[in-house]
């Protein structure tokens, strides 16, 4: 079965696909194709047998509409004045569940006649192109989105269709594009982004899903992706290698994505054709105005010389997203170190060698997000990485990279520090470095705690102030020849965590007494769990040693 087929311009390729079925000795071979494009249906249909799926039956669609709008039957009965106008709005939704979901999210915000009547009288309904066109309904829902959500949605047009967004990845993109703005105290910009993400789900513009490994992802319906492309068309442009020669380039493009598909490198003829087409962009695109550059496709590195010529004048880029990188950064962007406005750099690499991070990347002082967690090669961070004073996220595959950051306390906005090794060097690895990181989130492991000489040093870590830290691992060297029990007790006593901590693991501690903070009610209620060395039960006030 080929579901939701979008393109079938090469009839010879289609015939080649069908050829094995014709030569088979078995009877009953069949391919089921679904598509929203009549031209595709006409091309792939061998016989005249096709089924045009119609809209939902009126009664079933009305029930769906009411379920989307009203919380329950009583809520519907409490608003009888909305019945007639609701029926008129239903007629405009063309029996489409997607249109119903987005418009009903708009209607349920205000269950009053005047709001519903404004929706019904909108001029957007007059833009429909045929009897099954639901784009006016989607545009109407977009127009009613809060102003702060509109750019968050529209910039999703830069990604390929059916792209599965990770929560952090999408929020980090918005941070790089500077479309998130703090409102109120005690909120991080990431919290604002998460709130916007959940609102877009609530309005029906994003759908939440879950992968087999339990990770949450978000996806946009094809028609809503079309809507994002349309509403962002003045400043955003997505180019696919099959249409690069024919696409119109708006004069005010600020955000560009290029997707290189497999067909573009299948032989020399198609490769040369794509290279020529990409080269013509130089005359049509004002690269010096670009704020965003996103390259997709595992073979886009085959055109790195063409891209280098195309983007040599790019100096205003804020967001750089490279999927499938297989080259040195200077080969793609000779002026990379002149991208002083860069906020977000994400590199995804599927190869065992190739990408090389410039050693002097630390001069990009405005960088807020450096995402290297999908690079499966060893990358060495420069010694002066802490010059990136605005860095919020340093995302890497190997936690060891975090433990190598010299004077990490200078990165006061840093959210992730997975591992810290006390006094790994004579200077720059004191516990007070952690104390300066006010925004730490997630998990943290601290090693070599036997090297903490004074209890005041332990207190300088200020773990009690890390309210967003959920997992903490405190480690002493288990192979040390001598153990100072009193010192271990004093150090642990001054490493009191915040009451919001969810998991605490203590390894190699040689003390004889339980820290007093384990008896605090706030710590008891936090439900701390532990393993290896000592277990801290939910309401434990004494040590329980694990054998071995």
ChimeraX attribute file (.defattr): number of C-alpha atoms within 10 A of each C-alpha:
attribute: neighborCount
match mode: 1-to-1
recipient: residues
	/A:1	8
	/A:2	9
	/A:3	9
	/A:4	12
	/A:5	14
	/A:6	14
	/A:7	12
	/A:8	15
	/A:9	11
	/A:10	9
	/A:11	11
	/A:12	10
	/A:13	11
	/A:14	13
	/A:15	12
	/A:16	10
	/A:17	11
	/A:18	15
	/A:19	11
	/A:20	10
	/A:21	15
	/A:22	11
	/A:23	8
	/A:24	10
	/A:25	8
	/A:26	8
	/A:27	8
	/A:28	8
	/A:29	11
	/A:30	9
	/A:31	12
	/A:32	10
	/A:33	15
	/A:34	18
	/A:35	15
	/A:36	12
	/A:37	12
	/A:38	10
	/A:39	13
	/A:40	17
	/A:41	20
	/A:42	13
	/A:43	14
	/A:44	17
	/A:45	13
	/A:46	10
	/A:47	7
	/A:48	7
	/A:49	6
	/A:50	13
	/A:51	8
	/A:52	10
	/A:53	8
	/A:54	10
	/A:55	13
	/A:56	14
	/A:57	9
	/A:58	13
	/A:59	9
	/A:60	10
	/A:61	20
	/A:62	18
	/A:63	10
	/A:64	17
	/A:65	24
	/A:66	20
	/A:67	15
	/A:68	19
	/A:69	22
	/A:70	17
	/A:71	11
	/A:72	11
	/A:73	10
	/A:74	9
	/A:75	13
	/A:76	17
	/A:77	12
	/A:78	10
	/A:79	13
	/A:80	10
	/A:81	13
	/A:82	17
	/A:83	13
	/A:84	10
	/A:85	14
	/A:86	19
	/A:87	12
	/A:88	12
	/A:89	20
	/A:90	22
	/A:91	12
	/A:92	20
	/A:93	25
	/A:94	20
	/A:95	22
	/A:96	19
	/A:97	16
	/A:98	18
	/A:99	27
	/A:100	27
	/A:101	23
	/A:102	23
	/A:103	27
	/A:104	23
	/A:105	19
	/A:106	23
	/A:107	19
	/A:108	16
	/A:109	11
	/A:110	12
	/A:111	18
	/A:112	13
	/A:113	16
	/A:114	11
	/A:115	14
	/A:116	18
	/A:117	15
	/A:118	10
	/A:119	21
	/A:120	18
	/A:121	11
	/A:122	12
	/A:123	11
	/A:124	17
	/A:125	19
	/A:126	9
	/A:127	13
	/A:128	14
	/A:129	11
	/A:130	7
	/A:131	8
	/A:132	14
	/A:133	17
	/A:134	22
	/A:135	20
	/A:136	21
	/A:137	26
	/A:138	23
	/A:139	22
	/A:140	20
	/A:141	23
	/A:142	24
	/A:143	13
	/A:144	14
	/A:145	17
	/A:146	12
	/A:147	10
	/A:148	12
	/A:149	18
	/A:150	19
	/A:151	17
	/A:152	21
	/A:153	25
	/A:154	20
	/A:155	22
	/A:156	23
	/A:157	25
	/A:158	24
	/A:159	20
	/A:160	16
	/A:161	16
	/A:162	12
	/A:163	13
	/A:164	18
	/A:165	19
	/A:166	14
	/A:167	16
	/A:168	13
	/A:169	14
	/A:170	20
	/A:171	24
	/A:172	27
	/A:173	24
	/A:174	22
	/A:175	21
	/A:176	24
	/A:177	21
	/A:178	11
	/A:179	16
	/A:180	21
	/A:181	13
	/A:182	13
	/A:183	10
	/A:184	7
	/A:185	6
	/A:186	8
	/A:187	10
	/A:188	13
	/A:189	17
	/A:190	19
	/A:191	14
	/A:192	15
	/A:193	25
	/A:194	15
	/A:195	13
	/A:196	20
	/A:197	22
	/A:198	14
	/A:199	16
	/A:200	19
	/A:201	18
	/A:202	15
	/A:203	21
	/A:204	24
	/A:205	24
	/A:206	21
	/A:207	16
	/A:208	16
	/A:209	13
	/A:210	10
	/A:211	9
	/A:212	6
	/A:213	6
	/A:214	8
	/A:215	10
	/A:216	14
	/A:217	19
	/A:218	18
	/A:219	19
	/A:220	23
	/A:221	16
	/A:222	12
	/A:223	15
	/A:224	25
	/A:225	23
	/A:226	14
	/A:227	20
	/A:228	25
	/A:229	22
	/A:230	15
	/A:231	20
	/A:232	20
	/A:233	18
	/A:234	15
	/A:235	18
	/A:236	25
	/A:237	24
	/A:238	20
	/A:239	21
	/A:240	18
	/A:241	22
	/A:242	17
	/A:243	11
	/A:244	22
	/A:245	17
	/A:246	9
	/A:247	13
	/A:248	11
	/A:249	19
	/A:250	15
	/A:251	11
	/A:252	15
	/A:253	20
	/A:254	21
	/A:255	26
	/A:256	22
	/A:257	21
	/A:258	21
	/A:259	22
	/A:260	22
	/A:261	16
	/A:262	12
	/A:263	13
	/A:264	21
	/A:265	19
	/A:266	10
	/A:267	9
	/A:268	10
	/A:269	11
	/A:270	15
	/A:271	17
	/A:272	14
	/A:273	16
	/A:274	21
	/A:275	20
	/A:276	14
	/A:277	17
	/A:278	19
	/A:279	17
	/A:280	13
	/A:281	17
	/A:282	15
	/A:283	9
	/A:284	12
	/A:285	19
	/A:286	19
	/A:287	23
	/A:288	14
	/A:289	16
	/A:290	23
	/A:291	23
	/A:292	23
	/A:293	20
	/A:294	18
	/A:295	25
	/A:296	21
	/A:297	17
	/A:298	20
	/A:299	20
	/A:300	23
	/A:301	22
	/A:302	17
	/A:303	17
	/A:304	19
	/A:305	13
	/A:306	16
	/A:307	21
	/A:308	18
	/A:309	15
	/A:310	21
	/A:311	21
	/A:312	15
	/A:313	17
	/A:314	22
	/A:315	21
	/A:316	18
	/A:317	24
	/A:318	23
	/A:319	26
	/A:320	22
	/A:321	19
	/A:322	20
	/A:323	22
	/A:324	21
	/A:325	28
	/A:326	22
	/A:327	17
	/A:328	17
	/A:329	19
	/A:330	15
	/A:331	15
	/A:332	21
	/A:333	22
	/A:334	16
	/A:335	16
	/A:336	20
	/A:337	17
	/A:338	16
	/A:339	22
	/A:340	16
	/A:341	17
	/A:342	25
	/A:343	26
	/A:344	25
	/A:345	19
	/A:346	22
	/A:347	19
	/A:348	20
	/A:349	22
	/A:350	16
	/A:351	15
	/A:352	11
	/A:353	15
	/A:354	14
	/A:355	22
	/A:356	16
	/A:357	16
	/A:358	15
	/A:359	13
	/A:360	13
	/A:361	18
	/A:362	19
	/A:363	16
	/A:364	21
	/A:365	19
	/A:366	20
	/A:367	25
	/A:368	23
	/A:369	24
	/A:370	18
	/A:371	20
	/A:372	20
	/A:373	16
	/A:374	16
	/A:375	23
	/A:376	16
	/A:377	18
	/A:378	14
	/A:379	15
	/A:380	12
	/A:381	17
	/A:382	16
	/A:383	14
	/A:384	16
	/A:385	22
	/A:386	19
	/A:387	17
	/A:388	18
	/A:389	19
	/A:390	19
	/A:391	23
	/A:392	22
	/A:393	19
	/A:394	17
	/A:395	20
	/A:396	20
	/A:397	15
	/A:398	17
	/A:399	16
	/A:400	14
	/A:401	19
	/A:402	19
	/A:403	20
	/A:404	19
	/A:405	22
	/A:406	20
	/A:407	18
	/A:408	25
	/A:409	22
	/A:410	19
	/A:411	24
	/A:412	20
	/A:413	18
	/A:414	23
	/A:415	21
	/A:416	21
	/A:417	25
	/A:418	23
	/A:419	21
	/A:420	25
	/A:421	21
	/A:422	22
	/A:423	16
	/A:424	16
	/A:425	11
	/A:426	8
	/A:427	10
	/A:428	16
	/A:429	21
	/A:430	25
	/A:431	23
	/A:432	20
	/A:433	21
	/A:434	24
	/A:435	20
	/A:436	19
	/A:437	24
	/A:438	19
	/A:439	18
	/A:440	25
	/A:441	18
	/A:442	14
	/A:443	19
	/A:444	20
	/A:445	19
	/A:446	20
	/A:447	20
	/A:448	17
	/A:449	21
	/A:450	20
	/A:451	15
	/A:452	18
	/A:453	13
	/A:454	13
	/A:455	17
	/A:456	14
	/A:457	16
	/A:458	23
	/A:459	19
	/A:460	17
	/A:461	22
	/A:462	22
	/A:463	21
	/A:464	17
	/A:465	17
	/A:466	21
	/A:467	16
	/A:468	16
	/A:469	24
	/A:470	20
	/A:471	21
	/A:472	23
	/A:473	18
	/A:474	18
	/A:475	19
	/A:476	20
	/A:477	16
	/A:478	14
	/A:479	8
	/A:480	9
	/A:481	6
	/A:482	7
	/A:483	17
	/A:484	11
	/A:485	13
	/A:486	12
	/A:487	17
	/A:488	24
	/A:489	18
	/A:490	18
	/A:491	23
	/A:492	22
	/A:493	18
	/A:494	22
	/A:495	20
	/A:496	20
	/A:497	22
	/A:498	19
	/A:499	22
	/A:500	19
	/A:501	22
	/A:502	18
	/A:503	18
	/A:504	22
	/A:505	19
	/A:506	20
	/A:507	18
	/A:508	20
	/A:509	22
	/A:510	19
	/A:511	17
	/A:512	11
	/A:513	15
	/A:514	17
	/A:515	19
	/A:516	13
	/A:517	18
	/A:518	22
	/A:519	14
	/A:520	12
	/A:521	11
	/A:522	13
	/A:523	21
	/A:524	18
	/A:525	13
	/A:526	16
	/A:527	18
	/A:528	24
	/A:529	16
	/A:530	19
	/A:531	15
	/A:532	13
	/A:533	20
	/A:534	20
	/A:535	20
	/A:536	24
	/A:537	16
	/A:538	15
	/A:539	16
	/A:540	16
	/A:541	16
	/A:542	16
	/A:543	16
	/A:544	13
	/A:545	12
	/A:546	10
	/A:547	7
	/A:548	5
